[in-house]
Amino acid sequence: MRGGQGAVRAPVLQFTNCRILRGRALLWEDLWVRGGRILDPEKLFFEERRVADEQRDCGGCILAPGFIDVQINGGFGVDFSQATEGVGSGVALVARRILSHGVTSFCPTLVTSPPEVYHKVLPQIPVKSGGPHGAGVLGVHLEGPFISREKRGAHPEAHLRSFEANAFHDVLDTYGSLDNVRIVTLAPELGRSHEVIQALTARGICVSLVADLQAAEEAVQSGATFITHLFNAMLPFHHRDPGIVGLLTSDRLPRGRHIFYGMIADGMHTNPAALRIAHRAHPQGLVLVTDAVPALGLGNGRHTLGQQEVEVDGLTAYVAGTQTLSGSIAPMDVCVRHFLQATAGCSVESALEAASLHPAQLLGLEKRKGTLDFGADAGQGPTQGGPGQPEDAGVLGVPGQTSWCSMTPSMSGPPTSQASWCGRRRRPGSDRGPWLERTPSPSWTLSGLGRRGAGLRGASGSPAPGGQP
């Protein structure tokens, strides 16, 4: 129910005893929800003379907008780049499983593949609203095959393509229909790429780049707005040729054009110093992505990723038989926690927005998603202790459109290593998940989101109740 009399008659839920992320700050306020929308309680009371039909005590948890993953190649044994008859059911499985990691919307991502794969797979992944059944699908992210051989990363060289005389017709011949496509990653140094960028953006499709600085600046002039996983599958930084990293501080961008960039903060792909450099250079453009592969949620061994085999060893996925990284096996909640610690000066609010508000802004959805403002979408994943979910899944359930979630200090995640800060430190005598040192009452924390040796702080810098100064 999205409005009208049906929404008015729907029950009003009031979430109490919580801190909500609103206006870049964590506020001790209640959250009111009805019919899949966040309500203004003053209007509800004075205009409708209504009070809550049901109250839910959040126990001091943080309520934050649901995470949005704009680059996820699969997970839990599902490979989005495999042309099978069960693509739709596979997407539904991933959508259901990522809810417990705070992801409430995502862009299923296809890596470089032959045309017949796109023609078969894309019609099976329509845009779909989320809810208790799973995260919503915002549209497909096509990463390749129009990328350069020098910066192909784990993409199979045999299937890379370039633009010919009829550039946009080549795109249509390769992909087929673009109806379900939301993002296309391409290399702007390929000939005739700028007319392709203009044609894609005219259709409302976000264009993402893997490029050098000059080509990237020219591509932004044509309408590109995103950088695919900064620092990965790119040439090294040099003081006379900074590469696409230089786009973060470029003075050649169109006035008013906002550039976003993806970061894989899994503790493997990007050194903490590189995360800090990017965040301090352009914090408002940082978008956390998982770049998760089908091996997400599975163990060591060989798995697929499109046309290639991937070998998982511990917390790292490689193209089989090589030392080339091939996506991540860390879910989004782990990436948020690692990012928070690795960037040192980053606040909890900023870390959460990098996985929610920023990707929503990238896709032009910031009025509905990535926010808890009045009128925004509301609703999220399974209730704690619900069917198929651990008791401490960390997602409170409410009917309606998926767009936000709340997380407890026991939010689940995969085993971690020294490379990832969120180690399995447990409170003595407890079987619950990660907890924060020097925080004697961690029930308010976001799954240990905070620096070791310090309590979490709000936007004002004051410690939260139970924390240490």
C-alpha positions in Angstrom: 0.0 0.0 0.0 1.7 3.2 -1.1 -0.9 5.9 -0.5 -4.6 6.6 -0.6 -7.3 5.2 1.7 -5.6 1.8 1.9 -2.5 3.3 3.4 -4.5 5.4 5.8 -6.4 2.4 7.1 -3.1 0.4 7.6 -1.9 0.0 11.2 0.6 2.5 12.6 3.8 1.1 14.1 5.8 3.1 16.5 9.5 2.1 17.1 10.6 3.4 20.5 13.8 3.4 22.5 16.1 3.8 19.5 18.5 6.1 17.8 17.6 6.8 14.2 20.0 8.0 11.4 18.4 11.2 10.1 20.0 14.3 8.7 23.5 12.9 9.0 23.0 12.5 12.8 22.0 9.8 15.2 19.0 11.1 17.1 17.1 9.6 20.0 13.7 9.7 18.4 10.8 7.3 17.7 10.2 6.1 14.2 6.6 5.9 12.9 5.6 3.7 10.0 2.4 2.9 8.1 1.7 1.2 4.8 5.3 1.1 3.7 6.0 4.8 4.5 7.8 6.7 7.2 5.3 9.1 9.0 5.6 12.5 10.4 4.1 11.9 13.9 2.9 15.5 14.3 0.8 15.3 11.2 -0.5 11.9 12.2 -1.7 13.3 15.5 -2.9 16.8 14.6 -4.4 16.0 11.2 -5.7 12.4 11.7 -6.0 12.3 15.4 -4.2 8.9 15.3 -1.8 7.2 17.7 0.2 4.1 17.2 -1.7 0.8 16.9 1.4 -1.1 18.0 4.7 -0.1 19.7 8.0 -2.0 19.5 10.8 -1.4 21.9 14.1 -1.5 20.0 16.2 -1.9 23.2 18.4 1.1 22.4 19.4 -0.1 18.9 20.3 2.1 16.0 17.7 2.2 13.2 19.4 3.0 9.9 18.4 3.1 6.3 18.8 -0.3 4.7 22.1 -0.9 2.9 22.1 -0.8 -0.9 24.6 -3.0 -2.7 25.1 -1.8 -6.3 27.7 -4.4 -7.2 27.1 -8.0 -6.2 27.8 -10.8 -8.6 25.9 -13.5 -6.7 26.2 -15.4 -3.4 25.3 -18.6 -1.6 26.1 -20.7 -4.6 24.1 -18.5 -7.0 26.0 -17.0 -10.0 24.1 -14.2 -11.7 26.2 -14.6 -14.9 25.2 -18.2 -15.5 22.6 -18.6 -18.2 20.3 -21.1 -16.5 16.5 -21.4 -16.4 16.5 -20.7 -12.7 18.0 -17.2 -12.7 14.9 -15.7 -11.1 14.9 -18.2 -8.3 18.6 -17.7 -7.7 18.2 -13.9 -7.5 15.3 -14.5 -5.0 17.5 -16.7 -2.9 20.3 -14.1 -2.7 17.7 -11.4 -2.0 16.4 -13.3 0.9 19.8 -14.2 2.4 21.4 -10.7 2.2 18.6 -9.3 4.4 20.3 -10.6 7.5 23.3 -8.6 6.6 21.4 -5.3 6.4 21.0 -5.2 2.6 17.5 -4.2 1.6 18.1 -3.2 -2.1 20.7 -4.4 -4.6 21.8 -4.4 -8.2 22.5 -8.0 -9.4 25.8 -7.7 -11.3 26.8 -9.6 -14.5 30.5 -9.8 -15.3 31.9 -10.0 -18.8 30.1 -12.7 -20.7 29.2 -13.7 -24.3 26.0 -12.0 -25.8 23.9 -15.2 -25.5 24.3 -15.0 -21.7 23.0 -11.4 -21.5 20.1 -12.2 -23.9 19.0 -15.1 -21.6 19.7 -13.7 -18.2 18.6 -10.0 -18.4 14.9 -10.7 -19.1 14.8 -12.9 -16.0 15.9 -10.2 -13.6 13.2 -7.5 -13.5 13.1 -4.6 -11.1 11.3 -5.8 -8.0 10.2 -4.3 -4.8 11.5 -5.8 -1.6 9.8 -6.9 1.6 9.9 -9.7 4.1 10.5 -12.1 1.2 13.8 -10.4 0.3 15.7 -7.3 -0.7 14.4 -5.3 -3.6 16.1 -5.5 -7.1 16.9 -1.9 -8.4 18.1 -3.1 -11.8 21.0 -5.0 -13.2 24.6 -3.7 -13.1 26.5 -4.8 -16.3 30.2 -4.8 -15.6 31.7 -5.4 -19.0 32.3 -6.6 -21.7 33.2 -3.1 -23.0 36.3 -2.7 -20.9 40.0 -2.4 -21.8 42.3 -5.4 -21.7 44.9 -3.5 -19.6 42.4 -3.0 -16.8 40.3 -6.1 -17.1 41.1 -7.5 -13.7 39.4 -10.9 -13.4 37.3 -10.5 -16.6 38.0 -13.1 -19.3 39.9 -11.5 -22.1 38.3 -13.8 -24.7 34.9 -12.1 -24.2 35.9 -8.4 -24.1 34.4 -6.2 -26.8 35.0 -2.8 -28.3 32.6 -0.4 -30.0 32.4 -0.6 -33.8 31.0 1.9 -36.3 27.4 1.7 -34.9 28.5 2.0 -31.3 25.1 2.0 -29.5 23.8 -0.7 -31.8 26.8 -2.8 -30.7 25.6 -2.3 -27.1 22.1 -3.5 -28.0 23.4 -6.4 -30.0 25.5 -7.5 -27.0 23.0 -7.0 -24.2 19.7 -7.2 -25.9 17.0 -5.2 -24.1 18.1 -2.7 -21.6 14.8 -2.5 -19.8 16.1 -4.1 -16.6 19.5 -2.4 -16.6 20.5 0.3 -14.0 24.3 0.6 -14.3 26.8 -0.1 -17.1 30.5 -0.2 -16.4 32.7 0.5 -19.4 36.1 1.9 -20.5 35.7 5.4 -21.9 39.0 5.2 -23.7 37.4 2.8 -26.2 36.6 4.4 -29.5 33.1 6.0 -29.8 32.4 5.4 -26.1 31.2 9.0 -25.6 28.2 8.5 -27.8 27.4 5.3 -25.9 27.7 7.1 -22.6 25.3 9.8 -23.8 22.8 7.3 -25.2 22.8 5.3 -21.9 22.4 8.3 -19.6 19.6 9.5 -21.8 17.8 6.3 -21.0 18.4 6.9 -17.2 21.1 4.3 -17.0 24.1 5.2 -14.7 27.5 4.9 -16.4 30.4 3.7 -14.4 34.0 3.9 -15.4 37.3 1.9 -15.3 39.7 4.4 -16.9 42.7 6.7 -16.7 42.2 10.3 -15.6 41.9 12.1 -18.9 39.5 9.6 -20.3 37.4 9.7 -17.1 37.2 13.5 -17.1 35.9 13.4 -20.7 33.5 10.7 -19.8 32.0 12.7 -17.0 31.5 15.6 -19.5 29.3 13.1 -21.4 27.3 12.0 -18.4 29.2 9.3 -16.4 28.8 9.6 -12.6 30.4 6.5 -11.0 33.8 4.9 -10.7 33.8 1.1 -10.4 35.7 -0.3 -7.4 38.3 2.4 -7.0 41.9 1.2 -6.7 41.0 -2.3 -8.1 41.5 -3.2 -11.8 43.2 0.1 -12.4 46.7 1.3 -13.1 48.9 2.2 -10.1 48.8 5.8 -8.8 51.7 8.0 -10.0 52.4 11.6 -9.0 52.5 12.6 -12.7 49.7 10.4 -13.7 47.3 9.8 -10.8 44.9 7.7 -12.8 41.2 7.7 -12.1 41.9 8.4 -8.4 42.6 12.0 -9.6 38.9 12.3 -10.6 38.0 12.7 -6.9 39.7 16.1 -6.8 39.5 17.1 -10.5 38.9 20.7 -11.5 37.6 19.7 -14.9 34.2 18.4 -13.9 31.0 20.1 -15.0 29.6 22.6 -12.5 27.3 20.8 -10.1 28.2 17.3 -11.2 28.7 15.0 -8.3 31.0 12.0 -8.7 30.6 8.7 -6.8 33.0 5.9 -6.5 32.7 2.3 -5.3 35.0 0.9 -2.6 35.4 -2.8 -1.6 36.2 -2.5 2.1 36.6 -6.2 2.8 40.0 -6.0 4.3 41.5 -7.7 1.2 41.0 -5.5 -1.8 42.1 -2.2 -0.4 44.7 -1.2 2.1 43.4 0.9 5.0 45.6 3.8 4.0 44.0 3.8 0.5 40.5 3.8 2.1 41.6 6.8 4.2 43.0 8.7 1.2 39.8 8.2 -0.8 37.5 9.0 2.1 39.3 12.2 3.1 39.5 13.4 -0.5 35.8 13.0 -1.3 33.7 11.5 1.6 30.3 12.4 0.1 31.0 10.3 -3.0 32.1 7.1 -1.4 29.8 4.1 -2.0 30.5 0.8 -0.3 30.1 -2.2 -2.5 30.7 -5.9 -1.7 31.6 -7.1 -5.2 30.5 -10.4 -3.7 30.9 -13.6 -5.8 28.8 -16.7 -5.8 31.1 -18.1 -3.1 29.7 -15.7 -0.5 28.4 -17.7 2.4 30.2 -20.9 1.2 33.5 -22.4 2.2 36.9 -22.9 0.6 37.1 -24.6 -2.8 36.3 -23.9 -6.4 33.3 -21.9 -7.5 32.1 -20.2 -10.7 32.0 -16.5 -11.6 30.6 -16.2 -15.1 32.8 -17.9 -17.6 35.6 -18.5 -15.1 36.4 -20.6 -12.1 37.2 -18.9 -8.8 39.1 -20.5 -5.9 38.4 -19.4 -2.4 41.2 -19.7 0.2 40.2 -18.4 3.6 38.8 -14.9 3.1 40.2 -14.4 -0.4 38.8 -15.3 -3.8 41.2 -15.7 -6.8 40.8 -16.6 -10.4 41.6 -20.3 -10.2 45.3 -21.0 -10.8 46.3 -17.3 -10.5 46.9 -14.6 -7.8 44.3 -12.3 -9.4 41.6 -11.2 -7.0 38.1 -12.1 -8.2 35.5 -10.4 -6.1 34.9 -10.6 -2.4 33.3 -13.0 0.0 32.5 -10.4 2.6 28.8 -9.3 3.2 27.9 -5.7 3.4 27.7 -5.5 7.2 31.3 -6.7 7.5 32.4 -4.1 4.9 30.7 -1.3 6.9 32.5 -2.4 10.1 35.9 -2.7 8.5 35.5 0.6 6.7 34.6 2.3 10.0 37.7 1.1 11.7 40.1 1.4 8.7 39.2 5.1 8.1 39.8 6.0 11.7 38.3 9.5 11.6 35.0 8.3 10.0 31.9 8.5 12.1 29.3 5.8 12.5 26.9 8.1 10.6 29.2 8.4 7.7 29.9 4.7 7.5 26.2 3.9 7.4 25.5 6.6 4.8 28.3 5.1 2.6 26.2 2.0 2.3 22.8 3.6 2.2 22.3 7.3 1.3 25.2 7.5 -1.1 24.2 4.6 -3.4 20.6 6.0 -3.3 21.9 9.3 -4.4 24.0 7.7 -7.1 20.8 6.1 -8.5 18.6 9.1 -8.0 16.5 7.4 -5.3 17.5 9.5 -2.3 13.9 10.7 -1.7 12.7 7.2 -1.2 15.7 5.1 -0.1 18.8 5.5 1.9 16.9 7.9 4.2 14.5 7.8 7.2 13.0 11.2 6.3 9.2 11.6 6.4 7.6 10.1 3.4 10.5 7.7 2.5 10.0 4.0 2.0 9.8 2.0 5.1 10.0 -1.7 5.9 12.7 -4.3 6.0 13.7 -7.8 6.4 12.7 -10.8 8.6 11.7 -10.3 12.3 14.3 -11.3 14.8 13.9 -15.0 15.5 11.7 -15.3 12.4 11.6 -18.4 10.2 15.0 -19.3 8.9 16.7 -16.5 10.8 19.0 -16.8 13.8 17.7 -15.2 16.9 20.3 -12.5 16.7 20.0 -11.8 13.0 19.9 -8.1 13.8 17.0 -7.1 11.6 13.7 -6.1 13.1 10.7 -6.9 11.0 7.9 -4.7 9.8 5.5 -5.1 6.9 6.0 -3.0 3.9 8.5 -2.0 1.2 12.1 -2.8 2.0 14.3 0.2 2.6 15.5 0.4 6.1 16.6 -1.9 8.9 17.9 -1.8 12.5 20.9 -3.7 13.6 21.9 -5.1 17.0 25.3 -5.7 18.5 25.1 -9.4 17.5 24.6 -8.8 13.7 25.9 -11.9 12.1 28.9 -12.1 9.7 31.4 -14.6 8.4 34.6 -15.5 10.3 37.2 -12.8 10.0 41.0 -12.6 10.1 43.7 -10.2 11.1 43.0 -8.4 7.8 39.5 -7.5 9.0 39.1 -5.6 12.2 35.8 -7.1 13.3 37.4 -10.2 14.9 35.3 -12.7 16.9 36.0 -11.1 20.2 33.2 -12.1 22.6 32.1 -10.8 25.9 33.1 -13.2 28.6 30.4 -15.6 29.4 28.4 -14.7 26.3 27.8 -16.6 23.1 26.7 -13.5 21.3 28.7 -11.8 18.5 31.3 -9.0 18.4 31.3 -6.5 21.1 33.1 -3.2 21.7 35.9 -2.9 24.2 35.3 -0.3 27.0 31.6 -0.3 26.2 30.1 -2.1 29.3 26.6 -2.0 27.9 26.9 -2.7 24.2 23.2 -3.2 23.4 23.0 0.2 21.7 25.9 -0.3 19.4 25.6 -1.3 15.7 27.3 -4.7 15.8 30.5 -3.3 17.3 30.6 -0.3 14.9 33.2 1.8 16.6 36.9 2.0 17.1 38.5 -0.3 19.6 39.2 1.5 22.8 36.4 4.0 22.4 32.7 4.1 22.8 30.6 5.1 19.8 29.8 8.8 19.5 27.0 10.7 17.9 27.3 13.6 15.5 27.7 16.0 18.4 30.7 14.0 19.7 29.1 13.1 23.0 29.2 9.4 24.0 26.1 7.4 23.7 24.5 6.0 26.9 26.6 3.1 28.2 29.7 4.2 26.3 32.9 5.6 27.6 34.1 9.2 27.1 
